[in-house]
């Protein structure tokens, strides 16, 4: 197995690697129609040539500022020609497919790298499909970037100090919504994005353009494939499976792509300390249909039906904590069950009209419907005891003396029904290929039906514990009888009917200028959104009633100017500098309007963030292979902040805009072909974010994760190239958290332990040498056939996501016991592609 000891020489050579000023570079991997790399392909241009290696990899220098033709030839396969026109120092990746039955002829004229100029990170979908992924989606890749973090085992992630609700997600230009009532990462069985259907993934961690929506943190923009011929895939593992089918009509007017997934998290839950009966059922079906009405009109449909059932019956739990000299164990015996269900239905239609090569128009409509239920009654009887630490004792590791006992009853009957409708029109106009204008107008209607009934009752040593939020009469039992109220420790009861109308729009322009021999790109735009909150609410501590006198109606408007500037000097080194700034308002969604007591506050303002992002992008060559070093510094100033508490992945807002905050940091990422024919990266991030509530001073926000290290590494065995290795490793310093949800953040400033995780996957590819097999061989039917073995949390680190708080009335102590996530898990995976 190749090692990464080549990294050390890289840092010694980093400052000395340069490039020729009047040339450009084309690099890539040549593969056959079975997606296997082809060795010995001759790549030639104007007397210069290169030969692909055993992994199909090549790189060749070509003249800049002129149209040239690259010719790819092989003794056993047809030739491929490709036309390029590049600027000095440009590096373009082109991965041709040499087919046995037909030539591939095309033309690419590139004047700039658009994604590089805009600062968007592009992720190869094949990497996501291959790496070990516990959450089953794109989040596993985002975890390895310095700008994004996730310490859960679901699909939630935070970016540069933002929370899980501050990220935009698009699929085929349609905004995607997360379920509302999800509390735990275990309940997020399937994220919306189906990795089997993805063609392109773009990610921006801040300073994004005005054409993207109104969130404060990031944008994840995903595009699904448009098939040109029949294909199919199948993946089966101990965590579930997926299947996809794609095809196109003979005249290429119709194409369709459909994927089905099933997920079972029982393997994950069974690896934790809590013994339980767990019956999950997470399944969905997605389809993407495209119809070319004519050369000028195309219509596409994206549909999704998802049903996630979460049935959880905890039985027992024992958690050991404390110190070596004073070990303590928490033992819990449960009664009861939790039944959660999330059903979502989504459909979107996009019509694209391109009357000519200078103008394009798109009309998009979408409908999202979710029905969610969260029902549970769980009684937990617990005891705190001393652990026998005498090695050799018959009771070693067991509890020998109980110092405290208690019980806790949790009840919920939460139901939510939400219907969200969107209609949008967008236009794009090019003027002499030097200036482009984009605009859009969008209407959205959100209808929410929400009922919350949940309470918690705590008993310790025979005494019912009163809630911390109410003033109680003097209690000196048993000398005098207690005459105060007997109420639950926590109690939330509310019913809300809320309708929100939104009207938003954007206008932006971008152009490219020449400053002597230097290149300058400018993008400037403005967004605006106006929204109105209407509805009927009722909040009552004893009974739920509709109260039409509580009708609410509020209208607010925000305006967000944004700009990005990119500068590429005409240096021998391929450097690009970017600066982005702008206002990023986040008008409140329903969850941000509802406070921790279930009360809807229609006067909640849009949170405001001003971004300043300065970055450098450096392309260079090392070991005759392409590499890229990207570094960014950023600062975000936030006002009208809607503070919140974070419990696993559930966010409960205070809905009062009572704080100001800031976030600043530094991210860098080095990626390239450390092993020929593969892409790997190493990332580092430092970030600090604090908030000031009501002028009480600055304290750490729940997402204040100071240090972040991430590695995604791919390798193979040189002597057995069929065996592939995929490793993703993450280290994050501990987040503030673990305190009770009702606690005052200025009194509880504790941090969870550091998050450390390493997932590794080994895959044996049976179709690696398909190009050498004779026609008719049974493996020739497959583009890919692989058997994989995966290890999640390879080093068995105990990562805590929250604390369980137990109380001892006798000693008047309160103990925070960590809730650990998964231990080491083994998985077997079979992958087939036709």
Buried (B, 14 or more C-beta within 10 A) or exposed (E): EBEBEEEEEBEEEBEEBEBEEEBBBBBBBBBBBBBBBBBBBBBBBEEBBBEBBEBBBBBBBBBBEEEBEBEBBBEEBBBBBBEBBBBBBBBBEBEBBBBEEEEBEEEEEBEBBEEBBBBBBEBEBEBBBBBBBBBBBBBBBBBBBBBBBBBBBBBBBBBBBBBBBBBBBBBBBBBBBBBBBBBBBBBBBBBBBBBBBBEBBBBBBBBBBBBBBBBBBBBBBBBBBBBEEEBBBBBBBBBBBBBBBBBBEEEEEBBBBBBBBBBBBBBBBBBBBBBBEBEBBBBBBBBBBBBBEEEEEBBBBBBBBBBBBBBBBBEEBBBEBBEEEEBBBBBBBBBBBBBBBBBBBBBBBBBBBBEEEEEBBBBBBBBBBBBBBBBBBBBBBBBBBBBBEEEEEEEEBEBBEEBBBBBBBBBBBBBBBBBBBBBBBBBBBBEEEEEBBBBBBBBBEBBBBBBBBBBBBBBBEEBBBBBEEEEEEEEEEEEEEBEEEEBBBBBBBBBBBBBBBBBBBBBBBBBBEEEEEEBBBBBBBBBBBBBBBBBBBBBEEEEBEEEEEBEBEBEBEBEBEBBBBBBBBBBEBBBBBBBBBBBBBBBBBBBBBBBBBBBBBBEBBBBBBBBBBBBBBBBBBBBEBBBBBBBBBBBBBBBBBBBBBBBBBBBBBBBBBBBBBBBBBEBBBBBBBBBBBBBBBBBBBBBBBBBBBEEEEBBBBBBBBBBBBBBBBBBBEEEEBBBBBBBBBBBBBBBBBBBBBBBEBEEBEEBBBBBBBBBBBBBBBBBBEBBEEEEEEEEBEBBBBBBBBBBBBBEEBEBBBBBBBBBBBEEEEEBBBBBBBBBEBEBEBEBBBB
